[in-house]
Amino acid sequence: MIPYARFTTYTHRHTTNTLCKKKEQTSEIVSTALELGINHFDVAESHAGGQAEIDLGLALRNQKGLRRSDFVLSTKVFWGGKGPNDRGLSRKHVFEGTVACLQRLQLDYVDILYAQRPDPDTPMEEIVRAFNWCIDKGMALYWGTSEWPAYLITEAMNVANRLQLIAPITESPQYNMLNRERVEKEYLPMYQKYKLGTCIWSPLASGLLSGKYNDGQIPKLTRLAIQDHPVINRLRSGFFSDEGRRKLEKIRMMCNVAKRIGCTPAQLGIAWCLKNEHVTSVIIGASTPAQARENIQAIGVVRLLTDEIMLDLDRLLANKPEDVFDFRKS
């Protein structure tokens, strides 16, 4: 499961998306999320080859009395398959990928449709028109970007403005204690200029910030224990590198801070993300209802993050991006 946080006008601070080995467990986690006030679920066409959308759609339909207006759902298109027309952001794939997503979810529309990655092979005007076409046809209400650099988001904004079309309303980047540059520095000018929202993912750095890897070993049934997956293989090799060992040392110190304020390392990692005023949503993950409850309780930890605690974390992390110099104020 991968939950979120408050999104634009929605009042709940967290949202959720789920993928588990058993469909019944997916339904249980979705039920727990809804019970705790989560109303936003996120998924992608690339997650488990589309199975995540099937399972999430089924789990939502299994919730007694749940209306479509009761929840927000977002999905992402880019990696739809191995065929030459099954990936990217051409108008053809954006259209066909979105139709396939809706069929798997068994929904008439999604609230937010993301361009999961930038596509250098497709002109920006075609991309903007493609997502607007999906909105015009009632397949999506809004669109956003994920892992786009600031200059491409700016280009999309400018193209949409020139054509009098709907611009992306949110960006979904990776953000956590170990990855700060893009959200805290690169995007900084766009928050005020475009009122850009962010739905950040990987707040626990693929589970590293949960503390479960602190002894330098990879426990069974954890993400890094998954075999024959290119992304996981790359993460695992980084875990055993010199840089990986330096990160683990920082994480161990972070865990001491969590103990000091009376929360779990995972709750501290998520709360730290929520503390950033430019973070609209936090996509969190859980494989059991109990884990979902623990992660969602991070909302209550935000108030414990005093200026002193945040300064302590900045000192031990030693990776805060340099301030952007504003010549207009000099």
C-alpha positions as CSV (number, residue, x, y, z in Angstrom):
1,M,0.0,0.0,0.0
2,I,1.1,3.5,-0.7
3,P,-0.7,6.3,1.0
4,Y,-0.7,10.1,0.4
5,A,-1.4,13.3,2.3
6,R,-3.7,16.3,2.0
7,F,-4.3,17.2,-1.7
8,T,-5.3,20.6,-2.7
9,T,-8.9,21.2,-1.5
10,Y,-9.3,17.8,0.1
11,T,-9.4,18.0,3.8
12,H,-7.5,14.8,4.8
13,R,-3.8,15.0,5.2
14,H,-3.1,11.5,3.9
15,T,-4.2,9.4,0.9
16,T,-3.5,5.8,0.1
17,N,-2.8,3.3,-2.6
18,T,-2.4,-0.4,-2.0
19,L,-0.6,-3.4,-3.5
20,C,-0.4,-6.7,-1.4
21,K,0.2,-10.3,-2.2
22,K,-3.4,-11.2,-1.3
23,K,-6.5,-9.3,-2.6
24,E,-8.2,-9.7,0.8
25,Q,-5.3,-8.0,2.5
26,T,-5.5,-5.1,0.0
27,S,-9.2,-4.7,1.0
28,E,-8.3,-4.7,4.7
29,I,-5.7,-2.0,4.3
30,V,-8.0,0.1,2.1
31,S,-10.7,-0.3,4.8
32,T,-8.2,0.7,7.5
33,A,-7.1,3.7,5.5
34,L,-10.7,4.9,5.0
35,E,-11.5,4.3,8.6
36,L,-8.6,6.6,9.6
37,G,-9.6,9.4,7.3
38,I,-7.6,8.7,4.2
39,N,-9.5,9.5,1.0
40,H,-6.8,9.7,-1.7
41,F,-5.5,6.5,-3.4
42,D,-2.6,6.5,-5.9
43,V,-1.4,3.8,-8.3
44,A,0.2,3.5,-11.8
45,E,-0.1,1.5,-14.9
46,S,3.4,0.2,-14.3
47,H,2.8,-1.1,-10.8
48,A,2.9,-5.0,-10.9
49,G,2.1,-4.8,-14.6
50,G,-1.3,-3.3,-14.0
51,Q,-2.3,-5.8,-11.3
52,A,-2.1,-3.0,-8.7
53,E,-4.9,-1.1,-10.4
54,I,-7.0,-4.3,-10.7
55,D,-6.5,-5.0,-6.9
56,L,-7.1,-1.4,-5.8
57,G,-10.2,-1.1,-7.9
58,L,-11.6,-4.3,-6.5
59,A,-10.7,-3.2,-2.9
60,L,-12.6,0.1,-3.3
61,R,-15.6,-1.7,-4.7
62,N,-15.6,-4.0,-1.7
63,Q,-16.0,-1.1,0.7
64,K,-19.7,-1.1,1.8
65,G,-21.4,2.2,1.2
66,L,-18.4,3.9,-0.4
67,R,-19.4,6.3,-3.1
68,R,-17.1,7.6,-5.9
69,S,-17.4,11.1,-4.5
70,D,-15.9,9.8,-1.2
71,F,-12.4,9.2,-2.5
72,V,-9.8,10.7,-4.8
73,L,-7.9,8.4,-7.1
74,S,-4.8,9.1,-9.2
75,T,-2.9,6.9,-11.6
76,K,0.1,7.4,-13.8
77,V,0.9,6.6,-17.4
78,F,4.3,6.1,-19.1
79,W,5.5,2.5,-18.8
80,G,2.5,0.5,-20.0
81,G,4.3,-2.5,-21.6
82,K,7.2,-3.7,-23.7
83,G,5.7,-2.8,-27.1
84,P,7.0,0.3,-29.0
85,N,3.6,2.1,-28.6
86,D,3.1,0.9,-25.0
87,R,5.3,3.5,-23.3
88,G,6.1,7.2,-23.3
89,L,3.8,10.3,-23.5
90,S,2.8,10.3,-27.2
91,R,-0.9,11.1,-27.6
92,K,-1.5,7.5,-28.7
93,H,-0.1,6.0,-25.5
94,V,-1.5,8.6,-23.1
95,F,-5.0,7.9,-24.6
96,E,-4.6,4.1,-24.8
97,G,-2.8,3.9,-21.5
98,T,-5.5,5.9,-19.7
99,V,-8.3,3.8,-21.2
100,A,-6.5,0.6,-20.1
101,C,-6.0,2.1,-16.6
102,L,-9.7,2.8,-16.3
103,Q,-10.6,-0.6,-17.5
104,R,-8.4,-2.2,-14.8
105,L,-9.7,0.0,-12.1
106,Q,-13.3,-0.4,-13.4
107,L,-13.9,3.3,-13.0
108,D,-15.3,6.0,-15.3
109,Y,-12.6,8.5,-14.5
110,V,-9.6,9.3,-12.3
111,D,-9.1,12.5,-10.4
112,I,-5.5,13.0,-11.3
113,L,-3.7,11.6,-14.3
114,Y,0.1,11.8,-14.0
115,A,2.8,11.8,-16.7
116,Q,5.0,9.4,-14.7
117,R,8.3,10.5,-16.3
118,P,9.4,13.1,-18.9
119,D,9.5,12.0,-22.5
120,P,12.2,13.6,-24.6
121,D,10.9,11.9,-27.8
122,T,7.5,13.7,-27.7
123,P,7.0,17.4,-28.2
124,M,5.7,19.2,-25.2
125,E,2.7,20.6,-27.1
126,E,1.7,17.1,-27.9
127,I,2.0,16.0,-24.3
128,V,0.0,19.0,-23.0
129,R,-2.7,18.4,-25.6
130,A,-2.9,14.7,-24.9
131,F,-3.5,15.1,-21.2
132,N,-6.0,17.9,-21.9
133,W,-7.8,15.6,-24.4
134,C,-8.2,13.0,-21.6
135,I,-9.7,15.7,-19.3
136,D,-12.0,16.9,-22.1
137,K,-13.3,13.4,-22.6
138,G,-14.0,13.0,-18.9
139,M,-11.4,10.4,-18.2
140,A,-9.5,12.6,-15.8
141,L,-10.2,15.8,-13.8
142,Y,-6.7,17.1,-13.5
143,W,-3.2,16.1,-14.7
144,G,0.2,16.3,-13.1
145,T,3.9,15.3,-13.6
146,S,6.2,12.9,-11.8
147,E,10.0,13.2,-11.6
148,W,10.0,16.0,-14.1
149,P,12.9,18.6,-13.8
150,A,11.8,22.2,-13.1
151,Y,12.6,23.4,-16.6
152,L,10.2,20.9,-18.2
153,I,7.4,21.7,-15.8
154,T,7.9,25.3,-16.6
155,E,7.8,24.5,-20.3
156,A,4.5,22.6,-19.8
157,M,3.1,25.5,-17.9
158,N,4.1,28.0,-20.6
159,V,2.7,25.7,-23.4
160,A,-0.6,25.3,-21.6
161,N,-0.9,29.0,-21.0
162,R,-0.1,29.8,-24.6
163,L,-2.7,27.3,-25.9
164,Q,-5.2,28.3,-23.1
165,L,-5.2,24.7,-21.9
166,I,-5.1,23.1,-18.4
167,A,-1.6,23.1,-16.9
168,P,-0.3,20.4,-14.6
169,I,-1.4,21.1,-11.0
170,T,1.0,18.9,-9.1
171,E,4.4,17.2,-9.3
172,S,5.2,13.8,-7.7
173,P,8.9,13.7,-6.9
174,Q,10.9,11.5,-4.6
175,Y,11.6,13.3,-1.3
176,N,12.9,12.1,2.0
177,M,15.7,12.8,4.5
178,L,18.3,11.4,2.1
179,N,16.9,13.1,-1.1
180,R,16.2,16.8,-0.7
181,E,17.7,18.8,-3.5
182,R,14.8,18.8,-6.0
183,V,11.9,19.6,-3.6
184,E,13.8,22.0,-1.3
185,K,15.8,23.8,-4.0
186,E,15.1,23.1,-7.7
187,Y,11.3,23.5,-7.4
188,L,11.5,26.5,-5.0
189,P,10.7,29.2,-7.6
190,M,7.7,27.3,-8.9
191,Y,5.8,27.0,-5.6
192,Q,4.9,30.7,-5.6
193,K,4.9,31.4,-9.4
194,Y,2.6,28.4,-10.3
195,K,1.1,27.4,-7.0
196,L,2.5,24.0,-7.7
197,G,1.5,21.2,-5.4
198,T,3.7,18.2,-4.6
199,C,2.7,14.6,-3.9
200,I,6.0,13.2,-2.8
201,W,6.9,9.5,-2.9
202,S,9.4,7.3,-1.0
203,P,9.4,9.3,2.3
204,L,11.3,6.4,3.9
205,A,13.8,6.0,1.1
206,S,12.6,2.5,0.1
207,G,12.3,1.5,3.7
208,L,15.9,2.5,4.8
209,L,14.6,5.2,7.1
210,S,12.3,2.7,8.9
211,G,15.4,1.4,10.8
212,K,14.8,-2.2,9.7
213,Y,18.2,-2.3,7.9
214,N,20.2,-0.7,10.7
215,D,22.3,-3.8,11.5
216,G,23.6,-3.8,7.9
217,Q,21.6,-6.9,6.9
218,I,18.6,-7.4,4.7
219,P,15.7,-9.0,6.5
220,K,13.5,-11.5,4.7
221,L,10.2,-10.2,3.3
222,T,11.5,-6.6,3.0
223,R,11.7,-4.6,-0.2
224,L,15.5,-5.1,-0.6
225,A,15.1,-8.8,-0.3
226,I,13.1,-9.0,-3.6
227,Q,15.2,-10.8,-6.3
228,D,15.4,-10.3,-10.0
229,H,14.0,-6.8,-10.1
230,P,16.3,-4.2,-11.8
231,V,15.3,-1.3,-9.6
232,I,15.6,-3.4,-6.4
233,N,18.9,-4.8,-7.6
234,R,20.3,-1.3,-8.0
235,L,19.1,-0.3,-4.5
236,R,20.6,-3.4,-3.0
237,S,24.0,-2.8,-4.5
238,G,23.9,0.8,-3.2
239,F,23.0,-0.5,0.2
240,F,26.3,-2.4,0.5
241,S,28.4,0.5,-1.0
242,D,30.6,2.9,1.1
243,E,27.9,5.6,0.5
244,G,25.3,3.1,1.7
245,R,27.2,2.5,4.9
246,R,27.5,6.3,5.5
247,K,23.7,6.6,5.0
248,L,23.1,3.8,7.5
249,E,25.2,5.6,10.1
250,K,23.0,8.7,9.7
251,I,19.9,6.6,9.9
252,R,21.0,5.1,13.2
253,M,21.4,8.6,14.6
254,M,18.0,9.6,13.2
255,C,16.5,6.6,15.1
256,N,17.9,8.0,18.3
257,V,16.0,11.2,17.6
258,A,12.8,9.2,17.1
259,K,13.3,7.5,20.4
260,R,13.9,10.8,22.1
261,I,10.6,12.3,21.0
262,G,8.7,9.0,21.5
263,C,7.8,7.8,18.0
264,T,9.0,5.1,15.5
265,P,11.7,5.9,12.9
266,A,9.1,5.5,10.2
267,Q,6.8,8.0,11.8
268,L,9.7,10.5,12.2
269,G,10.6,10.1,8.5
270,I,7.1,10.7,7.3
271,A,6.4,13.6,9.7
272,W,9.7,15.2,8.6
273,C,8.3,15.3,5.1
274,L,4.9,16.6,6.2
275,K,6.7,19.4,8.1
276,N,7.8,20.9,4.8
277,E,5.3,23.6,3.8
278,H,5.8,22.9,0.1
279,V,4.8,19.2,0.5
280,T,1.1,18.8,-0.3
281,S,0.9,15.1,-0.1
282,V,3.0,12.2,1.2
283,I,2.7,8.8,-0.4
284,I,3.4,6.3,2.3
285,G,3.4,2.5,2.1
286,A,2.2,-0.5,4.2
287,S,1.8,-4.2,3.7
288,T,-0.5,-4.8,6.7
289,P,-3.3,-2.8,8.4
290,A,-1.1,-2.5,11.5
291,Q,1.7,-0.9,9.4
292,A,-0.9,1.5,7.8
293,R,-2.0,2.6,11.3
294,E,1.6,3.2,12.4
295,N,2.4,5.3,9.3
296,I,-0.8,7.3,9.4
297,Q,-0.1,8.2,13.1
298,A,2.9,10.2,11.8
299,I,0.4,13.1,11.4
300,G,0.5,13.5,15.2
301,V,4.3,13.5,15.2
302,V,4.6,16.7,13.2
303,R,3.8,18.8,16.2
304,L,6.7,17.2,18.0
305,L,9.2,18.5,15.4
306,T,10.3,21.7,17.1
307,D,12.8,24.0,15.5
308,E,15.4,22.5,17.8
309,I,14.6,18.9,16.6
310,M,14.6,20.0,13.0
311,L,18.0,21.7,13.5
312,D,19.4,18.5,15.1
313,L,18.2,16.5,12.2
314,D,19.8,18.9,9.7
315,R,23.1,18.6,11.6
316,L,23.2,14.8,11.6
317,L,21.9,14.5,8.0
318,A,24.4,17.2,6.8
319,N,22.7,17.4,3.4
320,K,20.5,20.5,3.5
321,P,20.6,22.2,0.0
322,E,22.2,25.6,-0.1
323,D,19.7,28.5,-0.1
324,V,18.8,29.9,-3.5
325,F,20.2,33.4,-3.8
326,D,17.5,35.9,-4.8
327,F,19.1,38.8,-6.6
328,R,15.9,40.8,-6.4
329,K,16.3,41.0,-2.7
330,S,20.0,41.9,-2.7
